[in-house]
């Protein structure tokens, strides 16, 4: 339960800094209230190798994911789609118990 409260505080601060705190629902995670209805916000959490995307490529990726959600859920989902890009530092990846590095992936 304490972990949930921490996650709620982090999410609230994220929304506040993004200027969208009015989208927060007090009753459900990643839901908003519009015209008296509670609907689920589309949410994509993309993890990418650190320092591999330019600001322009990040924008392109966010736009593409938002477009994909709008295609599936309809245009009504576009305004509430949240895309979070997390950059994972070199050595922060693992597959099958093996740590992956940029050198192993051929990017060094």
C-alpha positions as CSV (number, residue, x, y, z in Angstrom):
1,X,0.0,0.0,0.0
2,X,2.9,2.4,0.8
3,X,4.3,1.8,-2.7
4,X,1.0,2.7,-4.2
5,X,0.9,6.0,-2.3
6,X,4.4,6.8,-3.6
7,X,3.4,6.0,-7.2
8,X,0.4,8.2,-6.8
9,X,2.5,11.1,-5.5
10,X,5.0,10.6,-8.4
11,X,2.2,10.5,-11.0
12,X,0.5,13.6,-9.4
13,X,3.8,15.5,-9.6
14,X,4.4,14.5,-13.2
15,X,0.9,15.7,-14.2
16,X,1.4,18.9,-12.3
17,X,4.7,19.6,-14.0
18,X,3.2,18.8,-17.4
19,X,0.3,21.2,-16.7
20,X,-2.3,18.5,-16.9
21,X,-3.1,17.9,-13.2
22,X,-6.8,18.5,-14.0
23,X,-6.7,15.0,-15.7
24,X,-6.0,13.2,-12.5
25,X,-8.8,11.1,-11.0
26,X,-8.9,10.6,-7.3
27,X,-10.3,7.1,-7.7
28,X,-8.3,5.3,-10.3
29,X,-4.8,5.1,-11.8
30,X,-4.4,6.6,-15.2
31,X,-8.1,7.5,-15.5
32,X,-9.7,10.8,-16.1
33,X,-13.2,12.2,-15.6
34,X,-14.9,13.8,-18.6
35,X,-18.5,14.8,-18.5
36,X,-19.1,12.6,-15.5
37,X,-17.5,9.5,-17.0
38,X,-14.4,7.8,-15.9
39,X,-12.3,6.5,-18.9
40,X,-9.0,4.8,-19.1
41,X,-6.1,6.9,-20.5
42,X,-4.0,5.1,-23.1
43,X,-0.5,4.8,-21.7
44,X,2.7,3.6,-23.3
45,X,6.0,3.3,-21.5
46,X,8.8,2.9,-23.9
47,X,12.3,2.0,-22.7
48,X,15.1,2.9,-25.1
49,X,18.9,2.8,-24.9
50,X,20.2,6.1,-23.4
51,X,21.5,8.7,-25.8
52,X,20.2,7.0,-28.9
53,X,17.4,9.4,-29.8
54,X,17.5,13.1,-30.7
55,X,14.8,15.4,-29.5
56,X,13.3,15.2,-33.0
57,X,13.3,11.4,-33.1
58,X,11.7,11.4,-29.6
59,X,8.9,13.6,-30.9
60,X,8.5,11.4,-34.0
61,X,8.2,8.3,-31.8
62,X,5.7,9.9,-29.4
63,X,3.6,11.1,-32.3
64,X,3.7,7.6,-33.9
65,X,2.6,5.9,-30.7
66,X,-0.1,8.6,-30.1
67,X,-1.3,8.1,-33.7
68,X,-1.4,4.3,-33.2
69,X,-3.6,4.6,-30.1
70,X,-5.9,7.1,-31.9
71,X,-6.2,4.5,-34.7
72,X,-7.2,1.8,-32.4
73,X,-9.3,3.7,-29.8
74,X,-10.5,6.5,-32.0
75,X,-9.6,10.2,-32.1
76,X,-11.1,10.7,-28.7
77,X,-8.0,8.9,-27.2
78,X,-5.5,11.3,-28.8
79,X,-5.9,14.1,-26.2
80,X,-5.4,11.7,-23.2
81,X,-2.7,9.4,-24.6
82,X,0.4,9.5,-22.3
83,X,3.7,8.3,-23.8
84,X,6.6,8.0,-21.5
85,X,10.1,7.5,-23.0
86,X,12.6,6.1,-20.5
87,X,16.2,6.1,-21.4
88,X,18.0,3.1,-20.0
89,X,21.7,3.6,-19.3
90,X,24.3,1.3,-20.9
91,X,24.4,-2.0,-19.1
92,X,20.9,-1.4,-17.7
93,X,19.4,-4.0,-20.1
94,X,19.3,-7.7,-19.6
95,X,18.0,-10.6,-21.7
96,X,18.1,-14.1,-20.5
97,X,20.3,-13.3,-17.5
98,X,22.9,-11.5,-19.7
99,X,23.6,-7.8,-19.4
100,X,23.5,-6.0,-22.7
101,X,25.8,-3.1,-23.5
102,X,26.2,-0.8,-26.4
103,X,29.3,-2.6,-27.4
104,X,27.4,-6.0,-27.5
105,X,24.6,-4.4,-29.6
106,X,27.2,-3.0,-32.0
107,X,26.7,0.7,-31.2
108,X,30.0,1.6,-29.5
